[in-house]
Amino acid sequence: MYSSGGIVGSFELPTHALRQRSHAFSAVLAAATSLSVLLPLQHAHARSVKRSVIPNSHPAANADAGKRKPGVTSRVGEAYSVSASRTTSHGSEQKITKEALDHFVPGTNPLKMLEQVPGVSFSSADPLGVNTWGASLYLRGFFMSQLAVTLDDIPLDSQQFGMLSGINVNGLVIPDDLEQVSVSQGGGSEETPSASNLGGSLQYRTSDPDHRLGARVTQTFGSYGTFRTYGRIDSGDLNHAGTRFFASYARTDEGKWKGTGTQFAQQIDAKLIQPIGQSSQLTAFFNRSSAQQQDFGDLTLATYKTLGGSIDSFYPNYAEAYAVAAGTYVPPGYGSVSGVDPKGISFYDSSHRNNDYVGGLSLDATLTSRLRLKSTFYGYSDSFLGTYGDPFLPSPNGAPLSEQVARRQLRSFGVRTDFLYHLPKHDFDAGVWYANQKQGGNQFQYTEPLLGEGEPLYAPNGPFTLYGPPFQKNYGFELNTNIFQFHLMDTFHLTPSLTLHAGFKSLLATTSGGANYVNQSYEGVSALPNGSLTSAAAALPHFSINWRPFRGHEFYVDIAKNMRAYDVGTTGSASPWGVSDQATFKSLQKTIRPEKDWIYQIGYRYTEKLVTTSLSVYHADILHRLQSASIGTLTQAVSTLVDSGDMSMYGVDAALIVRPVKGLSIFNSVSYNHSTYGADIPGAGMTYATRGKKLVNYPQFMFKSSISYQYKGLSGAFHANYYSKRYFSYVNDTSIPAYWLTDVTATYDFGRYGIIRDMTLSFSVYNLFNHSYIAMMGENGNPMSGDYQSLEVGAPRTFFGTLSARF
């Protein structure tokens, strides 16, 4: 999406122009057989980037079935102690089961469900992580859009879906319907379709319809008016062939913990399975989601230190927002915030709205005793609208503010087909993936009323023509992307204890298009980027070794090379189409290269009845790291994309689970990551000394601990996570302090109760000790040096209660 020009002295984090957002390891602490660390994971969504309030910045505005035991807000310590089943990790891949996924407050963002994994840093402005503008996930230093993500074999690729921050899994599936998550660490699984993967793959799978007729109902209550309802019906087998389906509905209304407004969403899931013969089946999956979210206010570090974390939008106080925009009133304390225009500290409102459809048809067919075919056809549609009350651009009627509205339509379809061939010691997999994605959008300014002469626009609902058509169009764009991927791999079972894997993928991604309209007086240029670029790699190899020399002991090595296609973004993003003007884009067409990396990891696991432990050491060389930056002088700055050189990353993750007595599990993990930039960055009339500086937004050290206990139907858990200091600016002269985050939960399973097959009651407390901390950072990008309005505060102590029943 386009905005007006770039920010002098700051640039967008490569995947932060657009936004949206897994917690856990294996099935259960008591039965976890694989506590391996996970490598880079990502997530996504889009909305308007608010106008910068840093002095000398250009006015910016960027358009963008198992047994249920709910109850845990944000961790899964006790999820490891409630099941007797085993989940075995193979090599650098790990599976997170239904038992673990169900141990969260219903409606929790599926990306948040990875929060307890060593190496994962998840942050969100609300306790459930559902606000897609205020949530992000890093895994071993990789942002969520730098990971391959699939849902029921449907690729949720950030390039294909046009969402630079990755895909909002929470908006494409009801979390209650998830059955399993598979995480492939290191370079990821080469068979996973993706043009955005640099650090691993994450594969979500929904539960199949039950063979037995039944229903489930879950009701959640929480602080700040949170009210969520979930219901599901399973048809059971409809005939002798086993045809069956499920349909589910979820309605979430999570109140904002500060300011006024809600995070409201409704979703429908449906899945149909049609068996074919004895060993084949056809599966259809569909999700419809509608979300209206009023966002939390973005803060500078100076604002947070001076005024605290309770500052938010003025909504619904239009009179106060009007006076501030007019310059006739400065709220108490606003004038004392260093380096910030008081009218930009709080806007009148800020919101976004999404309507999403995703569906797929999959065939899993056994062709011979050795040959199997898996093929998936899918389609996706998204209508996005992002708004904010702009205090820097007056309405034509004389009102000192206007409403900026960014609209986007995105359509995508694709097909992936795999042939799997089995020999006594070999498992071969060859396949192709093709996808096409088209997106287009516009950004407008709408008139707000004069004070006392009508109601202001209500952004979450619209319509925006209450006071006539938009008085100004800022830009328009159309982009078209085609992606082709081929993979071939062999898993060789050399001995019962030694497995070797070798494979590669070829990737070709081409994007064409760009701006089709520009308001020269608003953007400051006569032409915005338009043209085509191609990312291509003939062979991206992947090798791994898995060795189990003795019972309970496992060693693995994983080496992979990946390439990330160019971001399909618009002005202000770290994308070739995000630079300031057409001339700069033309220059980049001749010089730019896509990002690539080599990732190496070696790991060890030990599992026995009382103890599970793991250790993983990893290193990554990231080549041609692309960053969006402003070059030139302060008065003639040009937003461009620069190759910041090679980035080096190394780290270690270690975890230990102890089960001293029946029902008790104690979990501890530590993670250390050292990531540094490889080159200095040219800026507005100067060069920023970023060479050797540490990665922004990601803590170098994390400690995570859980204690959980279960006795018959009663279970409880306490979780504590420590995140070290995070650097905010690229030259590391500003940073966010370290913090602890603690949760507690208690659950009681009543078992059968009359016609109810199973009934469960749970109670959870998020941020138990009510610690004030910065959660999300970099949502509007990060500054090269100093401060920037790109921080969101985490939620205070929050309570949740859930009653769940199965019929």
N, C-alpha and C positions, 0 to 999 in steps of 0.2 A: 504494500500500500504506500501511497505517496504522502509526503508532507512537504512543507516548505523546507528550505535548505538545512544543511547539517549544523551541528553545534560546534562552534569554534572552541578548540581546546578539549573536546570530548568526542568519544565515538561510541557507537552502539556495540555491545557485546555481540559476537557473530550470530547468535541465534535468538536475540532478545527482542527483535522488532515485533514479533507476533507471539501470542501466548496461549497456553493451556496446560495439565499435569498428570510402591509396591512396598513394601514393608515386610520382611520376613525371610525366612529361609525355607526350610523343608517343613514337613507336616507338623512336627511336634518336638518341644524341647526334650521330652522324655524319650522320644523315638527318633530324634534327628540323627541321621546317619551321614549327613553332609552339611557341614557348616562352612563351606567354602565361601570365599569372598566373591563379590560380584564386580564386574568391570563396567565401565561407563554406560550409563542409562540416560534417556531423554524423554520429553513431553511437549503440549502445544495449544495454541489458540491465538486469537488476534483481537486487536482493538485499537482505539485511538491513542496515540502517544501524546501526552499532554504537553502543552507549551512549556519550554524551559524557562526557569526564572533566574538562571545564573547570569550575572551581568555580562554584557558583550555577546550574549548568545543570540543567534538569529531566531526570530519568532517561529517556533516549530509546532507542528500539529500533524501527527502521523495517524492516518486512518487505520487501523488494524482490527449334587443333590445330595446330599448328605445331610447330617443332622445339624441344624442351625444353632449356634451359640453366640449370638451377638453380644457386644458389650465393651470391647476395648477401644479406647479412643485412638491410639496412635501407635501402639507397639504390639508385639506378638509373643512376649515371653511365655505366657501361659498357653499359647497355642501349641507349644512344643510338649505339653504335658497332658493333653486331653485325649490322645489317641494312641492306640497300641500298634497302629500300622507303621510301616517303615517307608521312607522315601530315600532312595539311593541316588546320590549324585554320581554322574559319570564324567570323568575328566573335569573340564571346566564348565560343565553344564549342571544346573541345579533346578529341581522342580519344587514349586511351592503349591501345596495341596489345598483342597477345599477346607479342611479342618483349620489350617492357619488363616486362610482368607476370611473365614467366618468370624474370626475373633477380633472384629473391629466394630465400632459403632456403625450401624447400617448407613450406607450412603457415603462412607469415607472414600475419598479419591483413590482409585486403584494404584496410582503411583505412590501414594503415601504408604501403602502397604509394604513397601520395601525399606521403610525408614530404619528398621532395626538391623539391617544388613550392614556388616562392616564396610566402610568406604562410601556409604550413602549419606548424603546431606540433603534432606527434604525440608523445605521451608514454605510456610503459607501464612497469610494474614488472618485466616479463619481456622478454627480447630479441626474441621473435617477436610480442609484443603480443597473445597469445591469451587472457590472463587478462582477462576482460571487466570485472571490478571495478576493475582497476588500469590501465586504458587510456582515453585520451581524445584527441580531435582537435579542434583549432581551425583555422579558415581565415579569415584576415582578421578575426579577432576574433569570429567566429560559432562557437558550439559545434556539435558534430556533430548534435544533434537539431534544429537550426534549418535543416536542409537537406532538400530532397526527395531520396529515395533509391528506386531501383527495381532489381529483379533480374529479368531476362527479362520486362520490362514489368509485373511484379508490384510494386505499390507497397509499400514498407517504411516506411510512415508512422508516426511516433512516437505520434501521437494514436490512430490506428487500432489499432496493436499494443500500446498501453498501456505503452510503455517510454519514460520521460521522457528518457532519455539518448540516444535514437535507436535504430537497429536494429543488432544484431550480425550484420553481413554474414558474418563468419567462421563463425557458427553456422547459416547458411542455405544455404551453398554451399561446396564444397571449393575452396579457392583455386586449385589446379592446373587446375580446369576452366574458369576464367575466360578469356574470349577478348578482351574489350575493356571499357574504362570510358570513358564520355563525361561530361565535366564542362561544365556550362553555367554560366558565371560571371555575376557581377552578380546580377540578380534571379532567375536560373534560367529554365528553359524552361516556358512557361505550360501546355504540353500535358502535362507531367509531373504525375501525380496526387499531391497532397500537401496536407495541412491543417497542416503544420508548417513549411513553407518560409519563411524570412525572407531567405536570402542566396544561393541557388543550388541547382542540382540535380546529382545524381550517379547515373548510370545504368550498372549492371553488366549484362554479357551473357555467358552461358556459351558455350563453343565448341559448334559443331554436330558431330554424329557424322561421322566420316570416311567417305568413299565407298569406302575400301579397308579390308578386314579387317585388324585389327592390335591391338596391345596395348602398354601402357606400364607400366613399373615404376620406382618411385623409392624409394630407401632413404636416410634421413638419420640421422646420429649426431651427438651433441653433448655439451657439458659438462653436468654435473649429471644424468647418466643420460638425456638426451634421446634418444628413439628414435621415429622416424616412418616409416610405410610407406604408400605410395600405389600403387594399381594401377587400370588402366582397360582395358576391352575395347571396341573399336569393331566393330560388326557388318559394316560395309561395306554396299554396296547389296544388298538382299535380293531385289529384283525389278527389272523394267525401269522401273517407275515411280520407283525410287530410294528406296524405304522403307528406313530405316536407324535405328540407335539406338546409344547408348553406355551403359555402366554402370560406375561407378567406386566405389572404397572407399578410405577413408583412416583410419588409426589413429595418433593422436598421443599421445605420453606425454612431456611436457616436465617435467623435475624442477624443483622450486623451488630457486633459487640460495641461499636462506637458509631456516632452519627445516626442517621435514620435510613432505613431501607432494608431489603432482604436479598438473599440469594435463592431465587425461586426457580424450580425446574420440574418438568413432568417428562416421564420417559415410558416407552412401551418396548418390550422385547418379545420376540416370538421365534420359535425354532421348531422345525418339522424334520423328522427322520423317516425315510422310506427305505427299509431293507430291500436288497435285491439279491435273491438267492441266499446262500449260507454265509457268504464272506464279503459282500459288497453292500454299499448303501449310498443313497442320495440324501444330502442334507441341505436345507434352506434356512437362512438366518436373516432376521430383519430387526432393525432398531430405529425408533423415531424418538427424537429428543427436542425439547423446546426449553430454553433457559433464558431468564431475565435476571441479570445480576447488577446491583448497584455497588460500585467498587469503593474500596477504601482509598483515602487520600494518600498520595505520594508525598514523602517528606525529604528534606535535606538533612544531613547529619547535624547541621547547626540548628535547624528547627526542632529536631528531636531533643537535642541537649538543652535548648532554651525553653521550649514550651511543653516538652513531654510528648508521649505517644498518643494522646487522646485527640489531637487535632484531626479534623476530618472535613468533608464538604459541608457547605452551609445548608444544603437541602434539608427541610422544605422552607427555610427562612430566606425567601427571595428578596425581601427588603434589605436584609443585611448584606447579601451578596451584591445587590444593586449598589448600595452605598460604598462598598469596598471597591468595586469596579470603577465607580465614578470618582474615587479618590477623596470622598467627603468623610470617610470613616475608616479608622484603622483599629481593628480589634485589639484588646489588651495584650500587650507583649509582642504583637506582630512586628512592630517597628524596631524591636530590639534584636531581631534575628539577623545575624551578620551575612551580608552578601546576597540577600534575597529581597526582591520586590514584594512588599506586603500583599499586594493584590494577587500574587501568584501562589501564596502559601496554601490557600483554600479556594477551590472553585465552587460555583453554585451546585453543580452536580457532576457525576461521572458514572457512566453505565455502559453495558454492552448486552447485546441480545443475539442468540444463535438459534437457528432452526436446522436440525441435522437429520439426514436420512442415510442409513447405510444398510446394504443388503448383499447377500451372496448366495450362490448355489454351488455346492461342492459334490464332486463324485469321487468316491473311494472304491476302486474296483480291483478285484483280484483277477488278472487276466490269465495267468497260469500258476502253477504251484510255486514258481519262483519270481514271477513278474507282477508288479502291482502299479496301478495308475492312480494318481491323485491330481485332481484338477479343480480349480476354483474360479468362477466368474463372479465379479463383484461390481458394485456401483456405489457412488457416494455423492451426496449433495449437501451444500451448506449455504445458508443465507445469513450473513453477518451484518450487524449494525452496531457501531460504536459511537458514543457521544460524550461531549463534556461542555459545560458552560464556559465559554471563552471570555475572560475578562479583559483581553487585550485587543479585541476586535469589536467595536460598537455596532449596533444594529442601525439600519438606515433611518428608523423612526426617532433616533436620538437616545435610545436605551444604551447604557455604557457597556453592555455585554451582548453576545450573541451565542447561539448554540451550534457547535460544530458537529456535523453528522457524517460519518463515513459508512458507506455501503459497499458490500462485496458479495458477489455470487460465485460459487465454485462448483464445478461439476467434474467428476472423475470416474473412470471405469478402467477395468483391466482384467487380465487372465493370467493365472500361473498354473503350470503343469509340471508334474514330477513323475518320472519313471524310476521305480525302485526295484532293483534286481538282487536276489539273494542267492549266494553260494555257501557251501558249508563254512567257509572262513572269511567270506567277503560280503559286505553290504554296499552295493553301488547305488548312487543317486545321481541322476542327470535331469535337468529341468530348465525351463525358460519362464520368463516373466515379461509381460508387456503392459504398459500403463499409459494412459493419456489423461492429462488434466488441463482444464481450461478455467481461467478465472478472470473476472473483470470487476471493476468497481469505480466509484466516484466519491469525492468528498465535497460537501456543501456547507454553507453557513446559512442558518435560519434566524429569522427575526425573533427576539424576545420582546415582551411588551414593556411599555413605559410603566413605571410604578403606579399602581392603583388603577390601571386601565386594562385589566384582564389577567387571567391565570397564566403563569409561565408554562413553557412546554414541559410535558412530563416524559422525559427521555425513555424510560423503560418500555412504555407502551406506544408512544407516538399518538396520532399522526403529527408530522412536523409542519403541516401546512395550515396550522391554526391561524397564523397571521400572514398567510399567503405563501407563494412558492419561495424557494431559497433565493436570497438576494445575491448570492455569489456561489459560483462553482470554482473550486480550487484546482482540481485535476481530475483526470479520468485515465484508466489504463485497461489493457487486455493482455494477457499472457497465456501462452500455450506450451505445454511441456510433454515430450514423449520420452519414455524410458524403456530400455531393453536390457535384460540381464540373462545370462546363461551360466549355469554352474555344473560342475562335474566333480564327484568326490567318491572316495572308497574308504570304508572302515574295515581294517584287516585285523581279525581276531587271531593273532599269531599263536597264542597259547590261551588257556582259560584265564590266565591272570594278566596277560599283556595284550593291549590293543593299540594298533597304530592307525592314524588317520591322516589322509592327504587329499587335498582338493583345491579347486580354484573357482573363481567366478570372473566373468567378463561383464563389463558395465558400460553402457552408452546412454547418455542423457542429454537431450537437446531442448533448450527453451528459446522461444522467439516471441517478439512483441515488446510491449512496454507502454509508454505514455501515448494516448491518443488525443489528449487535451491538456493544455496547461494555461493557467491564468498567470500571465507574465507579471502583472503587478503584484500578485501574491507570492509567487514562487521566486521572482527575481531573475528568471532566465526565460529565453524564448523557446527552448526545446528541452524536454526531459528525456532520459534514456529510452531508446527504442532500437531493437536489433536482436541478433541471435548469438548464442554461445553453446558450445558442446563440451561436455566432460566425457572422456573416454579412457578406459583401461582394458587392455587385451587380456591380462591375466593377473588376478589378485590372489596369491596363494595362501593356503592355510594348512598348518601341520600340527599334529598333537600326538602325545603319547600318554597312555594310561596304564599304570602298573600296580597290581595288587599282590605283592610278594607273600604276605601273610594275612591271615584272617584279621579284619579290622583295620589294616594299614593300606593306604592308597597314596601313590605319588602320581603327579601329572605335570606335563610340560605342554605349553600352547604357544604357537607362533603364528601370526597372521599379518597380512598387509591389507589395508582398506583404502578406499577413495571416497570422498564426499563430493557429490556434484555441487555446482554453484547454487547458492541460495537463490530461490525464486522469490525475491522481495522487491520492495520499492523504496522510494527516497527515504533516507535516514537509516536504512538497514544495512547490514554487512553483506550486500548483494551487489553484483555488477549493475543491476537495474536500480540500485539505491543511491547512485552517485548524483552529484548536483546537476549535471547537464549532459547533453548529447556528445559534446566534444570529448569530455572525460571518458565516457563510455566507449567511444570509438578508439581511444588510446588503449584502454584496458583490453579490448578485443585482441590486440596484438601482443600483449605482454603477460596477461594473467594466466595462472595455472591453478587447477583445482587442488584442494587440500588432500594430502595422503598421510598415512602413518604406518609404522611398524609397531606391533605390540608383542611383547614377550612376557610370559609369566610361568612361574614354576610353583607348585604347591604340594602340600602334604596334608592328609587327613587321618585321624585315628578315631575309631568308633568302637565302643564296647558298652556294656549295660550301664555302667555308672558314669562314664566319662565320654565326651565327644570333644575333640580339639581339632583345630585347623590352623595352617599357616600358609600364606601366599605372598610371594614377592613378585613384583611386576615392574616393567619398564616400557616406556613408549617414546618413540621419536616421531613427532608430528611435523610433517614437511609442508612448506608453503602455507603457513597459518595466515589466513586472510582476516584483516581488520578494516573496519570502516573508520576513516579519519578525515579531519579537515586540514588542508594544506594551503599554503599561500600566506597572505597577510591578514591581519585582523579585519581590515576594511574590504579585502577582496579574497575571502576564504572560499575554497572549493572543496566540497565533500567528495571524497574519492575512496577507493578500495586499495589498500596497500598490502603487499606481501611482507609480513613482519618476521620472516625467516623461519627457522626451525625451532620448535618448542620441545624441551626435554622434560620428561616426567618419570619419576620412579617412586615406589612406595611399598609398603608392607601392611598386610591385614592379618590379625591373629584373633582367634576366638576360642573360648573354653566353656563347655557346658558340664556342670556337675550335678548328678542326681543321687544324693547321699542316701535318701530314704524314699520309700514309695510316695509318689504324689508331689515331691518337692524338687524343683529345678532351679538352679542358679546359673545364670548366663552372664559372661563378661566378654567384651571384645575391645580391641584397640586398633586404630588405623592411623597411619602416617603417610602423607603424600607431599612430595617436593616437586612442584611444577614451576618452571621458569620460562620467560619469554626469550626468544633468540636474537632479537635485534631491536635497535632504537627505532622510534616512529617519528617521521616528519610531521610537524604540526603547523599552526598558524605563525609563520615567520620564525620557527624554532624547531629544534629536534628534541623530542621527549626521551629521556633516558630510561627506556623500558627493558633494555637488554639485561638479563639476569634477574629481573624483578619477578616476584611470585604471582601466581594465578589469582585473579580477583574472584570474589564471591564464594570461594570454597575454603573451608578450614583445613589447615595442615594436619591437625591432630583431632581425633575424636575418640571418646570413650563411651561405651554403652553397656548398661547393666540391667538385668531383670531378675527378680525373685518371684517365683510363682508356686502356688500350692493348691492341690485339689484333694478333697475328701468327699467321697461319694458324689452327691449332686452339687456340692458347694466348691467353688474355686475362686481364687483371688490372685492378684499380681500387682507388683510395684515395679515401675520402670524409670530409669534415669539416663539421660543422654547428655554428654558434655561436648560442646563444639568450641574449638579454640578461635582465636582472633581471625577475622576474615578481612582481607584487603579490599578496599573500595575503589581506589584509583589505580590506574595502571602503573604509575611510578611509585606506588605503595606509600604515598605520603599521607593518606587518610585510611582509616580502618574501622571496623566494627568490633566492639569488645566481645570477649568470650562469654558464653552463658550456659546454664544448666536448664534442662526441661524435664519435668517429672510428671508421670501419670500414675493413676491407681484405678483398679477395676475390681468388681466383685460380681459373681454370676451364680445363680442357683437354677438348677435343672429340676423341675417338678416331675418330669417323666410323663407318663400317661395320666390324663385327667378327663374322665368321661369320654366324650367322642373325640377329644383332642389326643392325638397320638403322642405329642410331645409339647411341653410348654416350658419356656425359659424366661427368667427375669434377670436383668443385668443393670448395674449402675456403674458409671465411669466418671472420673474427674480428670480433665485435661489441665495441664499446668498447675499441678497441685499446690505449689508454694507461691503461686501468683507472681512469678518473676516477670519483670518488664524487659523485653528484648527486641532487637531488630530481627525480623524473620526474612521476608523477601528483600532482595537487594539486586539492583541492576535491571529492574523491569522497564525503565526508560533508557537503558544503557549505562555505562560507567564513565566517570570523568577520566581524562588523561592525568589530571592533577587536581587536587583539592576536592571540593564538594559538588554535589549535584542533586537535583530533586528526583531521586530514584531509589527510595527506601520505603518499606512498609513494616509496620509494627506487628508483632505477633499477638495473638489473642490472650487475654488474661485467664484466670481460673474459670473453667466452664464445666457445667454438670450435664450429664446425659443419663436417661433411663430408657430401657427398651423392654418391651414385652413381646415375645415371639411365640407363635403356635403353629403346629403342623396338624393337618387333618387327614 
